[in-house]
Amino acid sequence: MKESEIKFSVTLDDNKVPEKIQWEAGDSGMPGKKDCSATLLAIWDSKEHTTLRIDLWTKEMPVEDMKRFFYESFISMADSYQRSTEDAVNAEEIRKFGDWFGKKALGT
């Protein structure tokens, strides 16, 4: 059995607002820490049947980048949902919502 780690490092200002976010993963193929401006991490607790979340973004992240980040997250979630459930019908509904959101938020 192999164990792999994904690590996040968050630098906070005096008000505990993220100034810098870095991540690294041993199996990513990219050595060292990489900077990022935001992360949305959802963890399923199978014992409690609930989702735990860690949503972080730096105070310097532009609003337009956040909008695009959410748009791309919706589309990615649709792909993950379809792969994990084989439910293409509802995955397409998520994609439709993502496209609608993209048009509203990004003007695409």
MDAnalysis code that builds the backbone (N, CA, C; Angstrom):
import MDAnalysis as mda
import numpy as np

u = mda.Universe.empty(324, n_residues=108, atom_resindex=np.repeat(np.arange(108), 3), trajectory=True)
u.add_TopologyAttr("name", ["N", "CA", "C"] * 108)
u.add_TopologyAttr("resid", np.arange(1, 109))
u.add_TopologyAttr("resname", ["MET", "LYS", "GLU", "SER", "GLU", "ILE", "LYS", "PHE", "SER", "VAL", "THR", "LEU", "ASP", "ASP", "ASN", "LYS", "VAL", "PRO", "GLU", "LYS", "ILE", "GLN", "TRP", "GLU", "ALA", "GLY", "ASP", "SER", "GLY", "MET", "PRO", "GLY", "LYS", "LYS", "ASP", "CYS", "SER", "ALA", "THR", "LEU", "LEU", "ALA", "ILE", "TRP", "ASP", "SER", "LYS", "GLU", "HIS", "THR", "THR", "LEU", "ARG", "ILE", "ASP", "LEU", "TRP", "THR", "LYS", "GLU", "MET", "PRO", "VAL", "GLU", "ASP", "MET", "LYS", "ARG", "PHE", "PHE", "TYR", "GLU", "SER", "PHE", "ILE", "SER", "MET", "ALA", "ASP", "SER", "TYR", "GLN", "ARG", "SER", "THR", "GLU", "ASP", "ALA", "VAL", "ASN", "ALA", "GLU", "GLU", "ILE", "ARG", "LYS", "PHE", "GLY", "ASP", "TRP", "PHE", "GLY", "LYS", "LYS", "ALA", "LEU", "GLY", "THR"])
u.atoms.positions = np.array([
    [0.842, -1.178, 0.000],
    [0.000, 0.000, 0.000],
    [0.890, 1.244, 0.000],
    [0.471, 2.245, -0.750],
    [1.232, 3.484, -0.861],
    [0.431, 4.618, -0.221],
    [1.138, 5.511, 0.434],
    [0.502, 6.686, 1.030],
    [1.004, 7.922, 0.304],
    [0.092, 8.849, 0.044],
    [0.433, 10.091, -0.640],
    [-0.146, 11.244, 0.157],
    [0.554, 12.372, 0.144],
    [0.087, 13.538, 0.888],
    [-0.138, 14.725, -0.033],
    [-1.141, 15.497, 0.302],
    [-1.384, 16.795, -0.306],
    [-1.344, 17.789, 0.841],
    [-0.504, 18.817, 0.700],
    [-0.327, 19.781, 1.789],
    [-0.679, 21.185, 1.305],
    [-1.309, 21.934, 2.196],
    [-1.586, 23.342, 1.971],
    [-0.885, 24.149, 3.054],
    [-0.262, 25.252, 2.666],
    [0.323, 26.190, 3.614],
    [-0.359, 27.534, 3.383],
    [-0.840, 28.122, 4.465],
    [-1.572, 29.386, 4.352],
    [-0.903, 30.415, 5.256],
    [-0.502, 31.531, 4.655],
    [0.059, 32.651, 5.406],
    [-1.066, 33.642, 5.653],
    [-1.298, 33.972, 6.945],
    [-2.397, 34.858, 7.330],
    [-1.878, 36.223, 7.761],
    [-2.714, 37.248, 7.551],
    [-2.357, 38.562, 8.076],
    [-2.785, 38.641, 9.544],
    [-2.662, 39.797, 10.155],
    [-3.007, 39.955, 11.572],
    [-4.488, 39.698, 11.863],
    [-5.337, 39.827, 10.838],
    [-6.780, 39.581, 10.992],
    [-7.170, 38.176, 10.573],
    [-6.180, 37.307, 10.375],
    [-6.378, 35.909, 9.982],
    [-7.010, 35.768, 8.594],
    [-6.705, 36.719, 7.712],
    [-7.144, 36.669, 6.322],
    [-5.968, 36.140, 5.494],
    [-6.212, 35.154, 4.624],
    [-5.108, 34.601, 3.839],
    [-4.425, 35.640, 2.941],
    [-3.105, 35.716, 3.070],
    [-2.291, 36.557, 2.194],
    [-1.624, 35.716, 1.120],
    [-1.319, 34.462, 1.458],
    [-0.634, 33.583, 0.524],
    [-1.096, 32.153, 0.768],
    [-1.348, 31.426, -0.315],
    [-1.713, 30.016, -0.229],
    [-0.760, 29.244, -1.127],
    [-0.189, 28.188, -0.576],
    [0.680, 27.312, -1.357],
    [0.234, 25.869, -1.142],
    [0.456, 25.049, -2.153],
    [0.125, 23.635, -2.042],
    [1.251, 22.803, -2.634],
    [1.309, 21.560, -2.209],
    [2.247, 20.605, -2.790],
    [1.672, 19.205, -2.641],
    [1.966, 18.385, -3.628],
    [1.522, 16.990, -3.606],
    [2.661, 16.138, -4.148],
    [3.037, 15.145, -3.394],
    [4.169, 14.314, -3.771],
    [4.004, 13.630, -5.114],
    [2.779, 13.274, -5.478],
    [2.532, 12.553, -6.726],
    [2.114, 13.466, -7.878],
    [2.220, 14.782, -7.698],
    [1.732, 15.706, -8.728],
    [2.660, 15.796, -9.936],
    [3.913, 15.400, -9.766],
    [4.876, 15.541, -10.840],
    [5.490, 16.931, -10.902],
    [5.069, 17.804, -9.978],
    [5.612, 19.166, -9.906],
    [6.297, 19.319, -8.557],
    [7.616, 19.338, -8.533],
    [8.323, 19.409, -7.246],
    [8.159, 20.765, -6.567],
    [8.127, 20.744, -5.248],
    [8.084, 21.974, -4.458],
    [6.684, 22.543, -4.315],
    [6.621, 23.603, -3.528],
    [5.354, 24.284, -3.272],
    [4.959, 25.139, -4.465],
    [3.673, 25.169, -4.747],
    [3.124, 25.983, -5.826],
    [2.156, 26.998, -5.229],
    [2.232, 28.227, -5.713],
    [1.315, 29.269, -5.253],
    [-0.050, 29.086, -5.899],
    [-1.086, 29.451, -5.163],
    [-2.434, 29.518, -5.714],
    [-3.163, 30.658, -5.010],
    [-4.235, 31.113, -5.604],
    [-4.995, 32.228, -5.037],
    [-6.233, 31.781, -4.297],
    [-6.686, 30.532, -4.563],
    [-7.900, 30.058, -3.905],
    [-7.938, 28.537, -3.920],
    [-8.682, 27.995, -2.979],
    [-8.953, 26.564, -2.954],
    [-10.339, 26.337, -2.360],
    [-11.044, 25.396, -2.931],
    [-12.328, 24.941, -2.395],
    [-12.148, 23.448, -2.136],
    [-12.136, 23.065, -0.887],
    [-11.900, 21.673, -0.532],
    [-13.154, 21.126, 0.157],
    [-13.723, 20.081, -0.425],
    [-14.894, 19.436, 0.157],
    [-14.499, 18.025, 0.576],
    [-14.867, 17.661, 1.793],
    [-14.524, 16.353, 2.351],
    [-15.805, 15.685, 2.817],
    [-16.062, 14.466, 2.351],
    [-17.258, 13.734, 2.738],
    [-16.983, 12.940, 4.007],
    [-17.786, 13.184, 5.035],
    [-17.712, 12.442, 6.293],
    [-18.770, 11.348, 6.212],
    [-18.340, 10.124, 5.905],
    [-19.290, 9.034, 5.699],
    [-19.968, 8.592, 6.995],
    [-19.340, 8.844, 8.111],
    [-19.956, 8.482, 9.391],
    [-21.118, 9.418, 9.721],
    [-20.901, 10.715, 9.518],
    [-21.932, 11.713, 9.829],
    [-22.826, 12.038, 8.628],
    [-22.477, 11.523, 7.466],
    [-23.214, 11.797, 6.217],
    [-23.360, 13.293, 5.975],
    [-22.221, 13.953, 5.993],
    [-22.219, 15.397, 5.777],
    [-20.920, 15.803, 5.100],
    [-20.945, 16.968, 4.504],
    [-19.768, 17.496, 3.831],
    [-19.094, 18.534, 4.703],
    [-17.786, 18.392, 4.845],
    [-16.961, 19.376, 5.533],
    [-16.255, 20.185, 4.458],
    [-16.069, 21.465, 4.697],
    [-15.482, 22.310, 3.663],
    [-14.423, 23.238, 4.216],
    [-13.442, 23.482, 3.376],
    [-12.438, 24.505, 3.642],
    [-12.369, 25.361, 2.379],
    [-12.853, 26.566, 2.458],
    [-12.840, 27.496, 1.329],
    [-11.928, 28.663, 1.691],
    [-10.859, 28.826, 0.923],
    [-9.887, 29.883, 1.194],
    [-9.558, 30.621, -0.093],
    [-9.346, 31.925, 0.031],
    [-8.848, 32.719, -1.081],
    [-8.064, 33.876, -0.513],
    [-7.074, 34.304, -1.264],
    [-6.239, 35.404, -0.802],
    [-6.997, 36.714, -0.964],
    [-6.637, 37.673, -0.122],
    [-7.334, 38.959, -0.160],
    [-7.031, 39.734, -1.428],
    [-5.998, 39.335, -2.149],
    [-5.629, 40.013, -3.395],
    [-6.232, 39.348, -4.633],
    [-7.002, 38.270, -4.452],
    [-7.579, 37.596, -5.622],
    [-8.623, 38.491, -6.279],
    [-8.465, 38.774, -7.575],
    [-9.442, 39.621, -8.259],
    [-10.824, 38.954, -8.338],
    [-11.856, 39.757, -8.248],
    [-13.223, 39.246, -8.306],
    [-13.467, 38.494, -9.617],
    [-12.968, 39.001, -10.721],
    [-13.159, 38.311, -12.009],
    [-12.512, 36.931, -11.999],
    [-11.368, 36.801, -11.357],
    [-10.731, 35.490, -11.239],
    [-11.582, 34.554, -10.375],
    [-12.179, 35.078, -9.310],
    [-13.038, 34.255, -8.451],
    [-14.259, 33.766, -9.237],
    [-14.836, 34.630, -10.047],
    [-15.987, 34.226, -10.862],
    [-15.601, 33.091, -11.807],
    [-14.455, 33.236, -12.464],
    [-14.001, 32.186, -13.385],
    [-13.671, 30.911, -12.616],
    [-13.091, 31.038, -11.432],
    [-12.774, 29.884, -10.594],
    [-14.048, 29.095, -10.267],
    [-15.108, 29.793, -9.904],
    [-16.364, 29.106, -9.616],
    [-16.940, 28.462, -10.867],
    [-16.930, 29.171, -11.976],
    [-17.427, 28.613, -13.231],
    [-16.691, 27.313, -13.564],
    [-15.373, 27.358, -13.549],
    [-14.598, 26.166, -13.874],
    [-14.801, 25.053, -12.846],
    [-15.040, 25.423, -11.591],
    [-15.315, 24.421, -10.552],
    [-16.625, 23.693, -10.831],
    [-17.657, 24.422, -11.249],
    [-18.939, 23.772, -11.583],
    [-18.762, 22.765, -12.718],
    [-18.041, 23.155, -13.766],
    [-17.839, 22.253, -14.895],
    [-17.022, 21.031, -14.471],
    [-15.995, 21.257, -13.671],
    [-15.177, 20.155, -13.167],
    [-15.997, 19.223, -12.271],
    [-16.875, 19.800, -11.455],
    [-17.732, 18.984, -10.589],
    [-18.651, 18.096, -11.429],
    [-19.160, 18.622, -12.535],
    [-20.015, 17.821, -13.415],
    [-19.246, 16.616, -13.950],
    [-18.004, 16.844, -14.375],
    [-17.181, 15.746, -14.884],
    [-16.914, 14.710, -13.795],
    [-16.568, 15.171, -12.589],
    [-16.314, 14.250, -11.469],
    [-17.577, 13.485, -11.088],
    [-18.698, 14.197, -11.065],
    [-19.975, 13.554, -10.734],
    [-20.285, 12.439, -11.731],
    [-20.098, 12.719, -13.014],
    [-20.397, 11.711, -14.028],
    [-19.463, 10.508, -13.915],
    [-18.159, 10.756, -13.713],
    [-17.214, 9.643, -13.569],
    [-17.539, 8.782, -12.353],
    [-17.954, 9.418, -11.255],
    [-18.151, 8.672, -10.007],
    [-19.510, 7.995, -9.912],
    [-20.512, 8.516, -10.628],
    [-21.862, 7.958, -10.515],
    [-22.377, 7.326, -11.799],
    [-21.717, 7.620, -12.922],
    [-22.170, 7.205, -14.243],
    [-23.558, 7.770, -14.561],
    [-23.910, 8.873, -13.935],
    [-25.195, 9.550, -14.131],
    [-24.994, 10.726, -15.086],
    [-25.030, 10.423, -16.381],
    [-24.775, 11.436, -17.400],
    [-25.886, 12.485, -17.458],
    [-27.106, 12.091, -17.144],
    [-28.242, 13.018, -17.222],
    [-28.074, 14.164, -16.226],
    [-27.819, 13.849, -14.980],
    [-27.667, 14.900, -13.977],
    [-26.339, 15.631, -14.110],
    [-25.307, 14.945, -14.621],
    [-24.043, 15.633, -14.892],
    [-24.276, 16.724, -15.932],
    [-25.091, 16.435, -16.925],
    [-25.400, 17.440, -17.946],
    [-26.168, 18.609, -17.341],
    [-27.015, 18.360, -16.366],
    [-27.734, 19.442, -15.687],
    [-26.768, 20.352, -14.942],
    [-25.752, 19.761, -14.325],
    [-24.735, 20.572, -13.647],
    [-23.985, 21.410, -14.678],
    [-23.663, 20.805, -15.817],
    [-22.980, 21.554, -16.882],
    [-23.844, 22.716, -17.380],
    [-25.134, 22.452, -17.547],
    [-26.050, 23.516, -17.988],
    [-26.057, 24.661, -16.985],
    [-26.109, 24.318, -15.691],
    [-26.054, 25.361, -14.678],
    [-24.727, 26.112, -14.769],
    [-23.628, 25.379, -14.927],
    [-22.317, 26.017, -15.051],
    [-22.276, 26.977, -16.225],
    [-22.843, 26.560, -17.357],
    [-22.883, 27.443, -18.523],
    [-23.738, 28.679, -18.253],
    [-24.892, 28.474, -17.609],
    [-25.758, 29.613, -17.255],
    [-25.014, 30.567, -16.329],
    [-24.357, 30.003, -15.318],
    [-23.594, 30.821, -14.370],
    [-22.500, 31.591, -15.103],
    [-21.780, 30.906, -15.993],
    [-20.709, 31.557, -16.736],
    [-21.215, 32.741, -17.534],
    [-22.362, 32.594, -18.163],
    [-22.944, 33.693, -18.940],
    [-23.319, 34.860, -18.039],
    [-23.892, 34.562, -16.899],
    [-24.302, 35.622, -15.954],
    [-23.116, 36.279, -15.285],
    [-22.168, 35.492, -14.817],
    [-21.060, 36.025, -14.028],
    [-19.924, 36.586, -14.890],
    [-19.700, 35.931, -16.032],
    [-18.540, 36.288, -16.861],
    [-18.904, 36.963, -18.169],
    [-20.196, 36.906, -18.497],
    [-20.618, 37.488, -19.765],
    [-20.147, 36.681, -20.955],
    [-19.924, 35.361, -20.757],
    [-19.456, 34.526, -21.867],
    [-20.598, 34.002, -22.703],
])
